[in-house]
Each structure stands twice: as C-alpha cells, then as structure tokens.
Amino acid sequence: MIMKSDKKFKEIKTPVVRWLHFNKPKSADLDYLRNNFKFHPLDLEDCLSPTQRSKLDEYPEYLFMILTFPYYFRPEKEIRGSEVDFFIGPDYLISVSDGNLPPLNHFFEQCQLNEAFREKYLGEGPTQLLYALVNKLQHYCYPMLTHIDEDIESIEKIIFSGYEKKMVKKILEVKRNIVSFRRNLQAHKNVIHKLMSKKDKFFIPNAIGAYFANILEQTKDLWDILENLKEDIEALHSTNESLISFRLNDIMKILMIISVILLPINMLASIFGMNTPIMPLVNHPNGFWIILGIMAVLIVGAVMIIKKKKWM
C-alpha cells in the first residue's frame, strides 16, 4: 500500500514493514515524527542540521543511524557529501535525505510503482530494507571512482605531452575530490561494525549479519580503491612539480648562459662608452668595425668555453 501525508513525506506500507521517506524536510515536515514516534529530540534536530558525521545511536525501541555518501556537484566539478538519516524500528524504517542522492529517490519510486520490488525489498523487515538502501548507495560510488581514475589517466597523458603547467589546477581538483570522498566514507566501517553488533536487538534477525558483512566488504573495497587513487594522484602531483621545476631550471640555465656571453660585451661597450680623450680606436677611421670584431671574438670565445665545460 502506498500512502502520502500532505506531501510532507512519502510512505510505502506492507504487512511487514512501513517505509517513510522525507526528502529535503523542514522543521514543520518532521512534526509527524514528533507526534507519532518517541524519537529523541536531538535525533530529529540532527535531521534538520546536517552533521556530516556518520554515527549509530542505540535506544531501547529503535536505532538512529547517520551515513554520509559522496555525490558529484556538476556546476563546480566537485564531489560533496550528502547525509542520510535512518530510524530503524521493529516494523518501520524512516529515511531522511537532503535530496542529493538520486539512487535513494529512484529506489523509493521503484518500490512505489513496482509490486515485485515491494515484495523483494519490503517483505522481510526493516533491516533487510536498510541493507538494500545502503547497498545501492555504495554501488552509486563506484562510477564516481571510475571517473576519477579516468581523470588521473588523462592527466598523466597530458603531463607528458608538455602541458604540465595547465594540469596544476586539474590535479588539485582531483586531490580535493579524493579527500572529500574519503571524508564521507571513512566512518562507514565503524558504523557498520557497530550495527552488526546490535544483532541481539529483538527486531534485528541474526541472519542479517551475513548481508551487512557484504556491506562491510564493499566499504573496504571502496576504501582500498580510494587509497590507490590517492597514491596515484600524489605521484602525478610530484611528477608534475618535478617537470615544472626542470623546465624552469632549463629556462634559468639558458638565461644564465646568455648573461655570461653578453657580460664581456657589455663591459667592453661600457669601456668604450667613456668620454675620455685618450680612448683608443675612437678616432680611428675603422674603429667601429674593429670594436665589433673584438665583440665577435669575445662571443665566440665565451661560447667555446661554455661548450667545453658542457654547460650547454
């Protein structure tokens, strides 16, 4: 059975479990929970003021869990965190979302419209439904990781094509996204471990441990991929900085060689630029060409010395 309550939340109800889903709620939207459930006021406050911190709180009649998941904010090309709050009770699951996770809303719509989905995911109790939700949200992370990996491969190719300066901003964007990704997933393992330890709760079946063990393995897999991506981008960052430094050193070397070559010429020009009556070659009819010849000899001599020393 599918129900709504003044569009403040959506509801799916089966003989086994009742799922209430709040999307971008305001304080007034949570009045239904305040009036019909004995939830702690701090938990309801957490639903309105995102904490961006995953946790699991235990109460005699229910569990309150917060998990954060990454999502891609396309306008800024940035990975940000989205919080999902869960109230898990004997015959209900309540989810509160900020609306930034498409898989969550899509899954709810599928269960609304498809009876087979309702029987599969809402037919065995709230913890089975919770497992399905977390599993889908974790799978939502994999394409983003694949995209980050493709960005790193693209950066590597461009760096070694001679465009390392243009890649500085792109490298920092990828590093920022990896850090944000890690921040959103870093507490998942502890929260899932804690949830699995609550199997003595009267509404959590013992068999659910095997399902959440799978969630735990996926959490470790996601973290391992993130670690590899972190090492890859840091190695590329170091390589890019080395290439930029090498090119700058090369430029400085060329400028230094030019300065060394021009130094004796400048000194000679300064000497003959003195306004003194005893300056040689000043009154000579070919004095200008003789001075140019001396300068040419100095240039050739300086270049030969530099080549002999293998400075260029």
Residue pairs with C-beta under 8 A, 6 or more apart in sequence:
1 12
1 13
1 14
2 11
2 12
2 13
2 112
3 11
3 12
3 13
4 10
4 11
5 11
5 32
8 22
8 25
8 28
8 29
8 32
9 20
9 21
9 22
9 23
9 25
9 29
9 32
10 20
10 21
10 23
10 108
10 112
11 18
11 19
11 20
11 21
12 18
12 19
12 21
12 108
12 111
12 112
12 118
12 122
13 19
14 118
14 119
14 122
14 123
16 91
16 122
16 123
16 124
16 125
17 91
17 92
17 93
17 122
17 123
17 125
17 126
17 129
18 91
18 92
18 93
19 92
19 93
19 94
19 95
19 108
19 111
19 122
19 129
20 92
20 93
20 94
20 95
21 94
21 95
21 97
21 104
21 108
22 29
22 30
22 47
22 94
22 95
22 96
22 97
23 97
23 99
23 105
24 97
24 98
24 99
25 47
25 48
25 96
26 48
27 48
30 44
30 47
30 48
30 96
33 39
33 44
33 87
33 94
34 44
37 62
37 87
37 89
37 94
38 61
39 62
39 64
39 87
40 57
40 59
40 64
43 57
43 64
43 85
43 87
46 64
46 66
46 85
47 85
47 96
50 83
50 98
51 66
51 83
52 68
52 81
52 83
53 66
53 68
53 187
54 66
54 67
54 68
54 187
54 188
54 190
54 191
55 65
55 66
55 187
55 191
56 63
56 64
56 65
56 66
56 191
56 194
56 195
56 198
57 63
57 64
57 65
58 198
61 89
61 90
62 87
62 88
62 89
63 86
63 87
63 88
63 89
63 195
63 198
63 201
64 85
64 86
64 87
64 88
65 85
65 86
65 88
65 191
65 195
66 83
66 84
66 85
66 86
67 83
67 84
67 86
67 134
67 137
67 188
67 191
68 81
68 82
68 83
68 84
68 184
68 185
68 187
69 81
69 82
69 84
69 101
69 137
69 138
69 140
69 141
69 184
69 185
70 79
70 80
70 81
70 82
70 141
70 144
70 180
70 181
70 184
70 185
71 79
71 80
71 81
71 82
71 100
71 101
72 78
72 79
72 80
72 144
72 147
73 79
73 80
77 173
78 173
78 176
78 177
78 180
79 144
79 176
79 177
79 180
79 181
80 100
80 180
81 180
81 183
81 184
82 97
82 98
82 100
82 101
83 97
83 98
84 95
84 96
84 97
84 101
84 104
84 133
84 137
85 95
85 96
85 97
86 93
86 94
86 95
86 96
86 130
86 133
87 93
87 94
88 126
88 127
88 130
88 203
89 126
89 203
90 126
90 202
90 203
91 125
91 126
91 203
92 126
93 126
93 129
93 130
93 133
95 104
95 133
97 104
97 105
99 105
101 137
101 140
102 140
103 136
103 137
103 139
103 140
104 133
104 136
104 137
107 132
107 133
107 136
110 117
111 117
111 118
111 121
111 122
121 128
121 129
121 132
122 129
125 203
125 205
126 203
127 203
127 204
127 205
127 208
128 208
128 211
131 208
131 211
131 212
131 215
134 215
135 214
135 215
135 218
138 215
138 218
138 219
138 222
139 218
141 181
141 185
141 222
142 222
144 181
145 181
145 222
145 225
145 226
145 229
148 174
148 177
148 178
148 181
148 229
149 229
149 232
151 170
151 174
152 174
152 229
152 232
152 233
152 236
155 167
155 170
155 171
155 174
155 233
155 236
156 236
158 166
158 167
159 167
159 236
159 239
159 240
159 243
164 240
164 243
164 244
164 247
165 244
167 240
168 240
168 244
171 233
171 236
171 237
171 240
174 233
175 233
175 234
175 237
178 226
178 229
178 230
178 233
181 226
182 223
182 226
182 230
185 219
185 222
185 223
185 226
186 223
188 219
189 216
189 219
189 220
189 223
192 212
192 215
192 216
192 219
193 216
195 212
196 209
196 212
196 213
196 216
198 204
199 205
199 206
199 208
199 209
253 311
253 312
254 312
257 306
257 311
257 312
260 302
260 306
261 299
261 302
261 303
261 306
264 298
264 302
265 295
265 298
265 299
268 291
268 294
268 295
268 298
269 295
272 279
272 281
272 282
272 291
281 287
281 290
281 291
284 290
306 312
